[in-house]
C-alpha cells in the first residue's frame, strides 16, 4: 500500500511580533535588555515571531489549542471527514499537563471519540516519530488514514520570570 500526505494545516497564535518587540512580550531578564539578542537575531534571520502569551506573560492559548486549530485546518483541507479519522498521532516536547497525554487531550478537543492515538514526546525528533508512526500504521494496513499533528509552545519557557540570574 502506498502512503500519501493529502492535506496540511497550520496555525500561529496572535499577531506577528517583530524582533524589536520581543522583550515587550517576554520581559527583561533582571530588568536589563539582552546583550546578545541582536547578534543572535542577525545570525538566525528570523524577522517575526508569534506568541501564545500576552505582554503580562499570561497564557492566552494552550499548546493543545494551537494543535487543535492546526488540526482543524488540516481536516477542512482533507477529503476525510473528522469522524472517519482512524489514527491521531501527535508530537510535542512539552504538553500542557503531565497527564493525560497530549493526543488524549487533542482527541477530546477534536471530538473524535473512536480512534487510535499515539503521542511522541521529545525535543528534535518527536514530529518525525509521530509521522513515522502514522506512516507505518497506514502502510501496514492497520488504519486507512491518519491525522498527524505537531505543536510547540516554547514562549512559556522564555518568560523573564523563569530566567533569573545572580546580580553582579
N, C-alpha and C positions, 0 to 999 in steps of 0.2 A: 504494500500500500504506500502510495506517495503521500507526503505530508506538506501542506502549504499554509502560509500565513495569508489569510483572506481579508483581514481588516486590521486597522490600528486605531488607537485613540490616545489622547494626551490631555493633560490638564496642568496648568501652572496657577498657583494662588496669587491673588492680589495684583496690583499694578506693577509694572516693571520698575525696579529701583536702580537708579544709576550709581556708579561707583562713588560719586561724591556724597551720596546719602546713606551709604552702608552703616556708618556709625550712628546715624539718626535712628535706625531701626534696632541694631544690635547693641548700641550703647558704647560708652568708652570704658576701657579697662583701667581701673584706678583713676578715673576722671581725666585720662590723657589720651590724645589721638595716637593711633598706631604709627610707629616709626617705620614699619616695614610694609604697610598697606600699599602705598603707591608702587613700590618695587615689585611686589607680588602681583598686583593687578596689571602692571605693564607686561610682565612675563607670561601671564596666563591668557591675556587677550579677551577676557570676559568683560562685557560692557554693561550688562544689566543682570539683575537677579530678581527672583520672586520669593517672597517670604510669607509663611503662614502664621506669622506673629505680627502684632502691631507695634507702634513706637513705644508702648508701655511694656513690651515684651510679653504680652499675653497671647496665648494661642487662640487664633481665630478659626482655624480649621485643623482637624486632626490628620494624621497620616492616613487613616482609613478613609476620611473624607476625600483626600486627594486621590487615593486609589479608586474609590467608588466613582468619582467624576470621570476619571480617565477610562475606567471600565465601561461606564455607560456610553461614552462616546464611541468606544470600540464596538460595542454591541449594536448601537444605532447605525454604524457603518457596515454591519455584517448582514449576511443573509440568514444567520442562525438566530432564532428568537431566544430571548432571555431564558425562558423556562425550558428550553431544549438544550441548553449548555450542559454537558455531561461531566466536565472536569474544570475545576478552578485551581490554578497553580499560581501562587503569588510569591513575591520576594520583597524583602526589606531588610535593612540592617538593624532597625530598631522599630518595633511595633509600638502601639500606643499603650499597651499594657503587657504584663508578663503572661497572663492567661486571660481569655482564651487566645489561641494562635491567631496570627494575622489573617489567614484565609477564612477562619471561622467568623471573625468579625466582618470581613468583606462579604462573605456569603450572606450573612444576616442583612447587611446594608443593601445588597443587591436583590434581596428577597427571592433567592433561588433555593428552595428547601431541599431538593433531592439532586445531589451531585457529589462526586468525589472531590476531596480537597487535598491540597498539598501546600505547605509553607516552607520556603527556603530562606534561612537566615544566614547572613554573612556580610562581609564588607564588599569585596570586589566582585565576587562571582555569583552572588545569590540570584541575580536576574537571569544569568545564563543557566544556572541549575534549575530554576523554575521553568524556563523554556525547554531545557533538555528533558525534564520530567514529562512535560506535556507532549513533546515530540515522541518520546519513547512510548508513552501510553497510547497515543493515536497510531503510531507505527505498528505496535503490537496488536492493534485492533481491540484494545480494551475499552476505548472510547472512540466515538466517531468525530468528536470535536473537543476543543479545549479553549478556555479563556486564560491567558497568561497576563498577570499584572505585576509591575514592579513600581514601588513608590518609596520615596525617601523624604524625611522631614529633618534635614540637617540643621536648619536655623535654630531649632530649640537647643542645640548643643553649643551654639556660638554666642549665646546671650552673655553680656558682660558680667552678669551676676554669677555665672559659672566659672569665670576666668579671673579670679582674684590672685594677684601676685604680691609677694612681700614688697613693701616700700623700701627704697634705698635711702 
